[in-house]
Amino acid sequence: MRSQQPKTTATRDRLIVQGWSFLISLVTLWPFWLGLRPDSSKAFMLRDMFVPHSLPENSNNLGINDGAPRALPQDAILALFSPTIPSTMLASALVIGSCLLGCYFAGAMVRDMAGGRLSAQLVAALFVVWNPFVIERFLQGQWTVATAGMLLPAVAYLAAARRHGLLYVAICLCGFVPTGLVLALLTSLVFAPSHGERIRNLVASAIASLPWVLPALWVSNSSETRSDALSAALFSTRGETFLGPLASTMGLSGVWNADAIPPSRTLFSVVVGVVLCVVLLLGFKELWQVYRAVAVLTVLSLVTPPLLATGWGVDLMGFAISHVPGAGMFRDTSKFVCLAIPGFVLLIAVTVERLDPSRTDGKSAEKSTGKFARATWAPRAAAAGLAVACVLTVPAFPVDVAPLKRVQMSSTWEQMANIVSGAPNGKIVLLPPGNYRTRHDRPHVDPGLKLLPGSPMDPGFLIVDGKMVDGNPASMKILSDLMSGKNTLQRNGVSWVVVDWYSISDGAAMSKALQVLNSQGIRRVLSADNYDLYRVQSPTLPRSPVQDQAPLFVGMTFYWMLMMWGLCIWLWRSVRQMQVPGRAKTEER
């Protein structure tokens, strides 16, 4: 370890890391900086991500639809704050704030946990954002998963330093999505310095999970929380090139959807990622000696996804997700490669510092002019090389994130929402069947699922490589009846039917459904911008959803209590430190 830095130098380095983190966020996440400006006519809309200006508290956003709850608690939180705080602004603030926290605490990990110099801190901060995992998850629309990945260095440092206040806040931020909470839990358990701290972190994570665990337990049929075994192969880690899945995970890549790969990522980028990983793993011995559990987690996060992409691994995952409720969360195995990020941050410090002869030869190195010069330039050159390698893994990152920019939405959705909100909240059927739409070559979640008040029906199935997986039986039965010409809408509690003609490639397939929609008791009330809205007269309305909302609101209450408790602890410790001169900066916050 190097000698303690002077106070003025340490303060200067912290300010530099903070400024560097801010610059990184501007360059890489500029679509979200633009999202801080309110604009009710635009929305974040790309694949799994659909965040409009305002979200209603409908059944999908609150997780009280027929199937297992999805996108909790992220959509519920955005809906509860709408329209006081625009959803696009809140989502943008979360992404940017998580980036700044992750970059800053990556620098803190290098500085305080590995004794690394400023150049290593800057590289670590860059690596947290500029890597294939983050951009691939953003381009897949899994913005909260990408956010959780960027936050892992903060979780790691805060857990290791016993700074419980900010740690609870970071866990709650990761907990915007169930996968993120699992990532935060594993990271906090590995970096916790004692068994007591692990128990504390486990309890905090359990509380943060209540907004989605309680609604999931409320689902009466456990089969609704299981997944199709076929999806195990479809969502397994994908090899980007002939090098295979392991080469992809070594570069923190391997997302199952080839369309989510950034355009600038080529074979050269994959090779650079592998080389970067190998160079960092040269310091594995030092990591093993000091942080053994971290070393194990880093290796497992790289090798487990490729193993689960083998024949027996797919069979094992298929059995698990089809028999164990909730196991479907783990079928997208490549997203767990981000657990290697905190370990890579420490390895960056090791790689840079091991080139400083004064750390291995002692003070005698300073007596040698040559070694002293090497102690100055060699680590800096290593840091520069690592930074260049990080950039080359996704060479055009700022350009590749352009699809994340908010896009203009059709004003017809606002008209439909106003019409639907004035009638009893029955079910809403969205045609054509499916929960994905494509407009202007941009695939995205059907806006009706999140924009229309009441109970828009999510069939729950996915089409991956031409194969249908999963699916909500009740919703699919209603859709099947309608598409085959059977009118079961009224007795199934359907009040509205929305037809998106832009997304219908085969008009003949809609002929029988149109016969039903043009029959007695159903009338068209709106036709605009290739959308038709039909009203079903006198449907059998479902029971009041108030009791179904109880699990969510109970879970959200504990979730906010944990976050507020963490903020209070952090503020109290911060104020106390300022009031008592000379208090050690490493005191628990």
C-alpha positions in Angstrom: 0.0 0.0 0.0 1.2 3.5 -0.7 1.6 6.1 2.0 -1.4 8.2 2.9 -2.1 11.0 0.6 -2.0 14.6 1.9 -5.5 15.9 2.7 -5.3 18.5 -0.1 -4.3 16.0 -2.7 -7.0 13.5 -1.6 -9.6 16.3 -1.8 -8.3 17.3 -5.2 -8.5 13.7 -6.5 -12.1 13.3 -5.3 -13.1 16.5 -7.1 -11.4 15.3 -10.3 -13.2 11.9 -10.1 -16.5 13.7 -9.5 -15.9 16.0 -12.5 -14.8 13.0 -14.6 -17.9 11.1 -13.7 -20.1 14.0 -14.7 -18.3 14.2 -18.1 -18.7 10.4 -18.6 -22.4 10.7 -18.0 -22.7 13.6 -20.5 -20.9 11.7 -23.2 -22.5 8.3 -22.8 -26.0 9.0 -21.4 -26.8 12.2 -23.3 -30.3 10.9 -24.3 -31.2 10.9 -20.6 -29.8 14.3 -20.0 -32.2 15.5 -22.7 -34.9 13.6 -21.0 -34.7 15.9 -18.0 -36.5 18.5 -20.0 -40.3 17.9 -19.8 -42.1 17.2 -23.0 -45.5 15.6 -22.8 -45.5 14.6 -26.5 -42.4 12.4 -26.3 -41.6 9.1 -24.6 -38.6 6.8 -24.1 -39.7 4.0 -26.4 -37.3 1.1 -27.4 -38.0 -2.6 -27.0 -38.7 -3.4 -23.4 -38.6 0.3 -22.4 -41.7 2.5 -22.6 -41.6 5.5 -20.4 -44.1 8.3 -21.4 -44.5 11.7 -19.9 -47.1 10.4 -17.5 -48.2 6.9 -16.5 -51.7 6.1 -15.2 -52.2 3.8 -12.3 -53.6 1.0 -14.4 -53.5 -2.8 -13.7 -50.2 -3.4 -15.6 -48.4 -0.5 -14.0 -49.5 -1.6 -10.5 -48.9 -5.3 -11.2 -52.5 -6.3 -10.5 -53.4 -7.9 -13.8 -54.3 -11.5 -14.4 -50.7 -12.8 -14.8 -47.6 -12.6 -12.6 -46.7 -9.0 -11.8 -44.2 -7.4 -14.3 -42.0 -4.4 -14.2 -42.5 -3.9 -10.5 -41.8 -1.6 -8.7 -40.4 0.6 -11.5 -43.7 1.3 -13.3 -45.6 1.6 -10.0 -43.2 4.2 -8.7 -43.3 6.2 -12.0 -47.1 6.0 -12.0 -47.4 7.1 -8.3 -45.3 10.2 -9.0 -47.1 11.0 -12.2 -48.0 13.6 -13.3 -46.4 15.7 -10.5 -43.0 14.5 -11.6 -43.0 13.5 -15.3 -42.0 9.8 -15.7 -39.4 10.6 -18.3 -37.8 13.1 -16.0 -37.8 10.7 -13.0 -36.4 7.9 -15.1 -33.7 10.1 -16.5 -32.7 11.4 -13.1 -32.5 7.8 -11.8 -30.2 6.7 -14.7 -27.9 9.8 -14.4 -27.8 9.7 -10.6 -26.9 6.0 -10.7 -24.2 6.6 -13.2 -22.6 9.4 -11.1 -22.8 7.2 -7.9 -21.4 4.2 -9.6 -18.5 6.1 -11.2 -17.6 8.0 -8.1 -17.6 4.9 -5.8 -15.7 2.9 -8.4 -13.0 5.6 -7.9 -13.4 5.2 -4.1 -12.9 1.4 -4.4 -9.7 1.9 -6.3 -8.5 4.6 -3.8 -9.5 3.1 -0.5 -9.8 -0.6 -1.1 -6.8 -1.1 -3.4 -4.6 2.0 -2.7 -4.8 3.0 -6.4 -3.7 6.3 -7.8 -5.8 8.9 -9.6 -5.2 7.5 -13.1 -6.5 4.1 -12.0 -9.6 5.8 -10.4 -10.4 7.5 -13.6 -10.2 4.3 -15.6 -12.4 2.5 -13.2 -15.0 5.2 -13.3 -14.9 5.0 -17.1 -15.3 1.2 -17.1 -18.4 1.3 -15.0 -20.4 2.9 -17.9 -18.4 2.3 -21.0 -18.8 -1.5 -21.3 -21.0 -3.7 -23.5 -23.3 -4.8 -20.7 -24.5 -1.3 -20.0 -25.2 -0.3 -23.6 -26.7 -3.7 -24.5 -29.2 -3.6 -21.7 -30.1 0.0 -22.5 -30.7 -0.9 -26.2 -32.8 -3.9 -25.1 -34.9 -1.4 -23.1 -33.9 -2.9 -19.8 -32.9 0.5 -18.4 -33.3 -0.4 -14.8 -31.1 -3.5 -15.2 -28.4 -1.3 -16.8 -28.9 1.2 -13.9 -28.4 -1.5 -11.3 -25.2 -2.7 -13.1 -23.8 0.8 -12.9 -24.7 1.0 -9.2 -22.9 -2.2 -8.2 -19.5 -0.5 -7.4 -21.4 1.9 -5.0 -23.1 -1.1 -3.4 -19.7 -2.9 -3.1 -17.9 0.1 -1.5 -20.7 1.0 0.8 -21.1 -2.5 2.0 -17.4 -2.9 2.6 -17.2 0.4 4.4 -20.3 -0.3 6.6 -21.9 2.9 5.4 -25.4 1.7 5.9 -27.3 4.9 5.1 -26.2 5.2 1.5 -26.1 1.4 1.1 -29.8 1.2 1.8 -30.5 3.9 -0.7 -28.4 2.1 -3.3 -30.1 -1.2 -2.6 -33.5 0.5 -3.1 -32.4 2.1 -6.3 -31.2 -1.3 -7.6 -34.5 -2.7 -6.4 -36.5 -0.8 -9.1 -36.4 -4.1 -10.9 -36.2 -7.6 -9.3 -33.0 -8.5 -11.2 -31.3 -5.4 -9.9 -32.2 -6.3 -6.3 -30.7 -9.7 -6.7 -27.5 -8.2 -8.1 -27.3 -5.7 -5.2 -28.0 -8.5 -2.7 -25.2 -10.8 -4.0 -22.8 -7.9 -4.2 -23.5 -6.6 -0.7 -23.2 -10.1 0.8 -19.8 -10.7 -0.9 -18.3 -7.3 0.1 -19.7 -7.3 3.6 -16.9 -7.5 6.2 -18.7 -9.7 8.7 -21.6 -12.1 9.2 -23.5 -9.5 11.1 -23.2 -7.1 8.2 -24.4 -9.8 5.8 -27.5 -10.4 7.9 -28.2 -6.7 8.0 -27.8 -6.4 4.2 -30.0 -9.5 3.7 -32.8 -8.0 5.8 -32.5 -4.7 3.9 -32.7 -6.4 0.6 -35.7 -8.5 1.8 -37.6 -5.3 2.7 -36.7 -3.7 -0.7 -38.1 -6.7 -2.4 -41.6 -6.5 -0.9 -43.1 -4.3 -3.7 -42.8 -7.3 -6.1 -42.6 -10.3 -3.7 -46.0 -9.6 -2.1 -47.9 -9.1 -5.3 -46.3 -12.3 -6.7 -47.4 -14.2 -3.6 -50.9 -12.8 -4.1 -51.2 -14.6 -7.4 -53.5 -17.4 -6.6 -52.2 -19.8 -9.3 -48.5 -20.6 -8.9 -48.3 -21.7 -12.5 -48.7 -18.0 -13.5 -45.2 -17.3 -12.0 -43.6 -20.1 -13.9 -42.1 -19.9 -17.4 -42.0 -22.0 -20.5 -39.1 -24.4 -20.6 -38.5 -23.5 -24.2 -37.5 -20.0 -23.2 -34.3 -21.3 -21.5 -32.6 -21.8 -24.8 -34.0 -18.7 -26.3 -32.7 -16.5 -23.5 -29.4 -18.2 -22.9 -26.1 -16.4 -23.3 -25.3 -15.9 -27.0 -21.9 -16.0 -28.6 -21.4 -12.9 -30.7 -18.8 -14.5 -32.9 -17.2 -17.9 -33.6 -15.3 -17.4 -30.4 -18.4 -18.5 -28.5 -20.3 -17.4 -25.3 -17.3 -17.4 -23.0 -15.5 -14.8 -25.2 -18.7 -12.7 -25.0 -19.0 -12.9 -21.2 -15.3 -12.1 -20.7 -16.1 -8.8 -22.4 -19.3 -8.3 -20.3 -21.5 -9.1 -23.3 -23.6 -12.0 -24.5 -27.2 -10.5 -24.5 -29.6 -13.0 -26.1 -31.1 -10.5 -28.6 -28.7 -9.9 -31.5 -30.6 -6.7 -32.4 -29.5 -5.2 -29.1 -25.9 -5.4 -30.0 -24.5 -1.9 -30.6 -23.6 -1.4 -34.3 -20.0 -0.4 -33.6 -19.3 -3.6 -31.7 -17.4 -5.9 -34.1 -15.2 -9.0 -34.0 -12.3 -6.6 -33.2 -14.3 -5.3 -30.2 -14.9 -8.8 -28.9 -11.2 -9.6 -29.2 -10.3 -6.4 -27.4 -12.8 -7.3 -24.6 -11.2 -10.8 -24.2 -7.7 -9.3 -24.1 -8.8 -6.7 -21.6 -10.2 -9.4 -19.4 -7.1 -11.5 -19.6 -4.9 -8.6 -18.7 -7.0 -7.8 -15.7 -7.1 -11.4 -14.6 -3.3 -11.3 -14.4 -3.8 -9.6 -11.1 -6.2 -12.3 -9.9 -3.6 -13.6 -7.4 -3.5 -10.3 -5.6 -7.3 -10.1 -5.6 -7.5 -13.6 -4.2 -5.1 -12.8 -1.4 -7.1 -9.8 -0.1 -10.7 -10.2 -1.3 -11.2 -14.0 -1.8 -15.0 -13.9 -2.0 -14.8 -11.1 -4.6 -12.4 -13.1 -6.7 -14.8 -16.1 -6.6 -17.8 -14.0 -7.6 -15.9 -12.4 -10.4 -14.9 -15.7 -12.0 -18.4 -17.3 -11.4 -20.1 -14.4 -13.1 -18.0 -14.9 -16.2 -18.1 -18.7 -16.5 -21.6 -19.5 -15.3 -23.6 -17.9 -18.1 -21.7 -19.8 -20.8 -22.1 -23.1 -18.9 -25.8 -22.5 -18.7 -25.8 -22.0 -22.5 -24.6 -25.6 -23.0 -27.0 -28.5 -23.7 -27.1 -29.7 -20.1 -27.2 -26.1 -18.8 -30.2 -25.3 -21.0 -32.0 -28.4 -19.8 -31.3 -27.6 -16.2 -32.5 -24.0 -16.6 -35.6 -25.2 -18.5 -36.5 -27.6 -15.7 -36.0 -24.9 -13.0 -38.1 -22.2 -14.7 -40.9 -24.6 -15.5 -41.2 -26.0 -12.0 -40.0 -23.3 -9.6 -42.2 -20.2 -9.4 -40.2 -17.1 -10.1 -37.2 -18.9 -11.5 -37.8 -17.3 -14.9 -36.1 -14.2 -13.5 -32.8 -16.1 -14.0 -33.3 -17.4 -17.5 -31.6 -14.4 -19.1 -28.3 -15.5 -17.8 -26.1 -13.0 -19.5 -27.3 -10.1 -17.4 -25.5 -11.6 -14.4 -22.1 -11.0 -16.0 -22.3 -7.5 -14.5 -21.5 -9.0 -11.1 -17.9 -9.0 -12.3 -17.9 -5.2 -12.5 -16.8 -4.5 -8.9 -14.1 -7.2 -9.2 -12.9 -5.7 -12.4 -12.7 -2.3 -10.8 -10.3 -3.7 -8.2 -8.3 -5.5 -10.8 -7.9 -2.3 -12.7 -6.2 -0.8 -9.7 -4.0 -3.9 -9.3 -3.0 -3.8 -13.0 -2.0 -0.2 -12.8 -0.2 -0.3 -9.5 1.8 -3.4 -10.1 3.8 -1.5 -12.8 5.0 0.9 -10.1 8.4 -0.5 -9.0 8.3 1.5 -5.8 5.5 -0.8 -4.6 7.5 -3.9 -5.1 11.1 -2.8 -4.6 10.4 -0.5 -1.7 12.1 2.9 -1.1 15.2 1.7 -2.8 13.5 2.1 -6.1 13.3 5.8 -5.5 17.1 5.9 -5.4 17.3 4.8 -8.9 16.6 7.5 -11.5 15.4 4.9 -14.0 13.1 3.2 -11.7 11.8 6.5 -10.3 11.0 7.6 -13.9 9.3 4.3 -14.5 7.3 4.7 -11.4 5.9 7.8 -12.9 5.2 6.9 -16.5 4.6 3.1 -16.5 1.4 3.2 -14.3 0.1 6.1 -16.3 0.7 4.3 -19.6 -1.0 1.2 -18.2 -4.0 3.3 -17.2 -4.2 4.9 -20.6 -4.0 1.5 -22.3 -6.8 0.2 -20.1 -8.9 3.3 -20.9 -8.4 2.8 -24.6 -9.3 -0.8 -24.4 -12.6 0.1 -22.5 -13.5 2.5 -25.3 -12.7 0.0 -28.0 -15.1 -2.6 -26.7 -17.9 -0.2 -27.8 -16.0 2.3 -30.0 -19.0 4.5 -30.9 -20.8 4.3 -27.6 -22.2 7.9 -27.8 -23.5 7.3 -31.3 -24.9 3.8 -30.5 -27.1 5.1 -27.7 -28.9 7.5 -30.1 -32.0 5.2 -30.3 -32.6 5.8 -26.6 -33.5 9.4 -27.3 -37.2 10.2 -26.7 -39.4 10.0 -29.8 -42.7 11.7 -30.7 -45.8 9.8 -29.8 -49.1 9.8 -31.6 -51.7 12.2 -30.1 -54.3 9.5 -30.6 -53.2 7.8 -27.4 -54.2 10.8 -25.4 -57.6 10.9 -27.1 -58.1 7.2 -26.4 -57.0 7.6 -22.7 -59.5 10.4 -22.2 -62.3 8.4 -23.7 -61.5 5.2 -21.8 -61.1 7.1 -18.5 -64.8 8.2 -18.7 -66.2 4.7 -18.6 -66.1 1.8 -16.2 -62.7 0.2 -15.9 -63.2 -3.1 -17.7 -60.6 -5.0 -19.6 -59.0 -3.6 -22.7 -58.1 -5.9 -25.6 -55.2 -4.8 -27.8 -55.0 -6.0 -31.4 -53.1 -7.5 -33.1 -52.3 -10.1 -30.4 -49.0 -9.6 -28.6 -47.4 -7.0 -26.4 -44.8 -5.7 -28.9 -45.3 -3.2 -31.8 -43.0 -1.8 -34.5 -43.3 1.7 -35.8 -40.7 3.4 -38.1 -38.5 0.3 -37.7 -38.5 0.8 -33.9 -39.7 -2.2 -31.9 -41.3 -1.3 -28.6 -43.8 -2.4 -25.9 -47.4 -1.7 -27.0 -48.1 1.8 -25.5 -51.7 0.8 -24.7 -50.4 -1.6 -22.0 -49.1 1.3 -20.0 -51.0 4.4 -21.3 -54.6 3.4 -21.1 -56.4 3.5 -17.7 -58.2 0.5 -16.4 -57.1 -3.0 -17.2 -55.3 -3.4 -20.6 -54.8 -7.1 -21.2 -51.2 -8.3 -21.6 -51.2 -11.7 -23.2 -47.7 -12.2 -21.8 -46.3 -14.3 -24.6 -43.1 -13.4 -26.5 -42.0 -14.2 -30.0 -38.3 -15.0 -30.0 -36.7 -16.2 -33.2 -40.1 -17.1 -34.6 -41.1 -19.2 -31.5 -43.8 -18.3 -29.0 -43.0 -18.7 -25.3 -44.9 -18.1 -22.1 -48.3 -16.5 -22.3 -51.2 -15.8 -19.9 -53.8 -18.5 -20.5 -56.9 -16.3 -19.6 -55.8 -13.5 -21.8 -54.8 -15.7 -24.7 -58.2 -17.5 -24.5 -60.0 -14.2 -25.0 -57.7 -13.3 -27.9 -58.1 -16.7 -29.5 -61.9 -16.5 -29.3 -61.9 -13.0 -30.9 -59.5 -13.9 -33.7 -61.5 -17.0 -34.5 -64.8 -15.0 -34.7 -66.3 -15.9 -31.3 -67.8 -13.1 -29.3 -66.9 -13.7 -25.7 -66.0 -10.1 -24.9 -69.0 -9.1 -22.8 -69.0 -12.2 -20.5 -65.2 -11.9 -20.0 -65.5 -8.3 -18.8 -64.0 -6.6 -21.9 -65.1 -2.9 -22.2 -62.8 -1.8 -25.0 -60.9 -3.1 -28.0 -58.0 -1.2 -29.6 -56.9 -2.1 -33.1 -53.4 -0.9 -34.3 -53.6 -1.2 -38.1 -50.1 -0.1 -38.5 -48.9 -3.3 -36.8 -51.1 -5.6 -38.8 -49.2 -7.1 -41.7 -51.9 -9.5 -42.8 -55.3 -7.9 -43.0 -57.0 -11.2 -43.8 -56.1 -12.5 -40.4 -58.3 -9.8 -38.9 -61.4 -10.7 -40.9 -63.2 -12.8 -38.3 -62.2 -10.4 -35.5 -63.7 -7.5 -37.5 -67.0 -9.5 -37.8 -67.2 -9.6 -34.0 -66.3 -5.9 -33.7 -68.9 -4.9 -36.2 -71.6 -7.0 -34.5 -74.5 -5.7 -32.3 -73.5 -4.4 -28.9 -70.1 -3.2 -30.1 -69.5 0.2 -31.8 -66.4 2.1 -33.0 -66.0 5.4 -31.1 -62.7 6.6 -32.5 -60.7 6.1 -35.7 -57.5 8.1 -36.1 -53.8 7.7 -37.2 -54.3 4.0 -38.1 -56.0 3.3 -34.7 -59.5 2.1 -34.1 -61.2 2.2 -30.6 -64.3 0.0 -30.1 -66.7 0.2 -27.1 -68.3 -3.1 -25.9 -71.7 -2.4 -24.3 -72.7 -3.7 -20.9 -69.7 -6.0 -20.1 -69.6 -8.1 -17.0 -67.2 -6.0 -15.0 -64.6 -7.7 -12.8 -64.4 -7.3 -9.1 -63.0 -4.1 -7.7 -59.2 -4.2 -7.8 -58.8 -2.4 -4.5 -58.0 -5.5 -2.5 -55.5 -6.6 -5.2 -53.6 -3.3 -4.7 -53.1 -3.9 -1.0 -50.0 -6.1 -1.4 -48.3 -3.5 -3.6 -49.0 -0.6 -1.3 -47.9 -2.6 1.8 -44.7 -3.5 0.0 -44.2 0.1 -1.3 -44.7 1.4 2.3 -41.8 -0.7 3.6 -39.7 0.1 0.5 -40.0 3.9 1.1 -39.4 3.5 4.8 -36.1 1.7 4.1 -35.1 4.4 1.6 -36.0 7.2 3.9 -34.3 5.5 6.8 -31.1 5.2 4.8 -31.3 8.9 3.8 -31.8 9.9 7.4 -28.8 7.9 8.6 -26.6 9.4 5.8 -27.7 13.0 6.5 -27.4 12.6 10.3 -23.9 11.1 10.0 -22.9 13.8 7.5 -24.1 16.6 9.7 -22.4 15.1 12.7 -19.1 14.8 10.9 -19.2 18.5 9.9 -20.0 19.5 13.4 -17.1 17.5 15.0 -13.7 18.7 13.5 -11.2 16.0 12.8 -13.7 13.1 12.7 -12.3 10.3 10.6 -13.8 10.3 7.2 -14.1 6.6 7.2 -16.6 6.7 10.1 -19.8 4.8 9.3 -22.4 7.0 7.7 
